[in-house]
Amino acid sequence: MDYGMSQVMGLLSPATAAQQLKAQPAPGGGGADAFVESFSQVLSDALNQVNALQLRADTMAQRFATGEIRDLHQVMIAVQEARLAFELTMQIRNKVVDAYQEIMRMQV
C-alpha cells in the first residue's frame, strides 16, 4: 500500500474524522457507545497508516543500503513522509492530552 502524506493528513484532520464518524452507521441503535467505537476505529486506522508509512520508509532505506534501489530521492521522500506523519501524530496526541487535563481541572 502506498500512503501519501496528504492521505495521512486528511485522515488525521478533525473535519475528516468527523465526516467519517457521521458517515458510519451506528451499530446496535447508536448512542455514546457507538460513537466511542467509531472514534476508536478512526484513531486506530490513522495510527495504522502512520505505522505503514514508517515501515515503508524503513524498507526503502534498507533496500537502498543493499543496492536494490538506486533513486535516493524516493527514499528521502518516504523518510520525510514518515517523519511528518509521526510529528503530526505526536502533535495531535499532545492536544488530546492537553484537552483531557483541561477537563480534569474543571470544577463540577
RODO-2510 file (C-alpha; in nm, 4 decimals, decimal comma):
residues 108
     n   res          X          Y          Z
     1     m     0,0000     0,0000     0,0000
     2     d     0,1284     0,3422    -0,0876
     3     y     0,0130     0,6113     0,1547
     4     g     0,0805     0,9715     0,0628
     5     m     0,1267     1,2417     0,3221
     6     s    -0,1904     1,4147     0,2062
     7     q    -0,3871     1,0947     0,2742
     8     v    -0,2481     1,0697     0,6270
     9     m    -0,3075     1,4377     0,6991
    10     g    -0,6584     1,4086     0,5554
    11     l    -0,7314     1,1116     0,7752
    12     l    -0,5953     1,2811     1,0859
    13     s    -0,7687     1,6144     1,0282
    14     p    -1,0617     1,6823     1,2631
    15     a    -1,3008     1,7597     0,9776
    16     t    -1,2288     1,4322     0,8018
    17     a    -1,2581     1,2354     1,1250
    18     a    -1,5940     1,3991     1,1947
    19     q    -1,7158     1,3171     0,8429
    20     q    -1,6098     0,9554     0,8833
    21     l    -1,7846     0,9297     1,2177
    22     k    -2,1064     1,0748     1,0738
    23     a    -2,0902     0,8504     0,7684
    24     q    -2,0602     0,5321     0,9704
    25     p    -2,3889     0,3739     1,0727
    26     a    -2,4269     0,3322     1,4439
    27     p    -2,4189    -0,0365     1,5323
    28     g    -2,6966    -0,1502     1,7610
    29     g    -2,9039     0,1665     1,7538
    30     g    -2,6453     0,4354     1,8275
    31     g    -2,5665     0,6283     2,1378
    32     a    -2,2429     0,7049     2,3167
    33     d    -2,1104     0,3501     2,2832
    34     a    -2,1404     0,3673     1,9048
    35     f    -1,9550     0,6986     1,8990
    36     v    -1,6726     0,5572     2,1121
    37     e    -1,6414     0,2551     1,8829
    38     s    -1,6403     0,4771     1,5724
    39     f    -1,3865     0,7180     1,7188
    40     s    -1,1708     0,4278     1,8275
    41     q    -1,1795     0,2827     1,4758
    42     v    -1,0884     0,6160     1,3130
    43     l    -0,7990     0,6618     1,5552
    44     s    -0,6804     0,3059     1,5020
    45     d    -0,6914     0,3449     1,1231
    46     a    -0,4911     0,6685     1,1416
    47     l    -0,2244     0,5097     1,3605
    48     n    -0,2050     0,2094     1,1294
    49     q    -0,1437     0,4391     0,8333
    50     v     0,1336     0,6237     1,0175
    51     n     0,2886     0,2880     1,1047
    52     a     0,2649     0,1787     0,7410
    53     l     0,4490     0,4937     0,6326
    54     q     0,7254     0,4258     0,8831
    55     l     0,7585     0,0622     0,7763
    56     r     0,7684     0,1664     0,4106
    57     a     1,0432     0,4213     0,4785
    58     d     1,2439     0,1657     0,6737
    59     t     1,2109    -0,0933     0,3976
    60     m     1,3122     0,1566     0,1314
    61     a     1,6160     0,2642     0,3344
    62     q     1,7225    -0,0989     0,3721
    63     r     1,6732    -0,1624     0,0017
    64     f     1,8781     0,1485    -0,0800
    65     a     2,1575     0,0299     0,1501
    66     t     2,1680    -0,3085    -0,0238
    67     g     2,1649    -0,1518    -0,3698
    68     e     1,8177    -0,2671    -0,4763
    69     i     1,7018     0,0942    -0,5096
    70     r     1,9231     0,3499    -0,6786
    71     d     1,6989     0,6548    -0,6529
    72     l     1,7898     0,8359    -0,3314
    73     h     1,5089     1,0870    -0,3887
    74     q     1,2373     0,8248    -0,3445
    75     v     1,3961     0,7035    -0,0233
    76     m     1,4299     1,0537     0,1192
    77     i     1,0712     1,1405     0,0286
    78     a     0,9446     0,8252     0,2008
    79     v     1,1523     0,9028     0,5108
    80     q     1,0257     1,2608     0,5243
    81     e     0,6627     1,1499     0,4800
    82     a     0,7040     0,9090     0,7707
    83     r     0,8712     1,1759     0,9845
    84     l     0,5998     1,4333     0,9155
    85     a     0,3218     1,1832     0,9783
    86     f     0,4798     1,0884     1,3101
    87     e     0,5251     1,4526     1,4122
    88     l     0,1619     1,5247     1,3223
    89     t     0,0521     1,2251     1,5287
    90     m     0,2545     1,3477     1,8263
    91     q     0,1042     1,6967     1,8000
    92     i    -0,2464     1,5507     1,7920
    93     r    -0,1619     1,3371     2,0961
    94     n    -0,0336     1,6461     2,2773
    95     k    -0,3556     1,8351     2,2029
    96     v    -0,5678     1,5438     2,3253
    97     v    -0,3661     1,5223     2,6482
    98     d    -0,3988     1,8996     2,6979
    99     a    -0,7749     1,8794     2,6438
   100     y    -0,8020     1,5910     2,8915
   101     q    -0,6018     1,7836     3,1512
   102     e    -0,8204     2,0893     3,0987
   103     i    -1,1351     1,8822     3,1503
   104     m    -0,9904     1,7305     3,4671
   105     r    -0,9232     2,0807     3,6061
   106     m    -1,2883     2,1809     3,5649
   107     q    -1,4832     2,2145     3,8831
   108     v    -1,8138     2,0315     3,8964
***
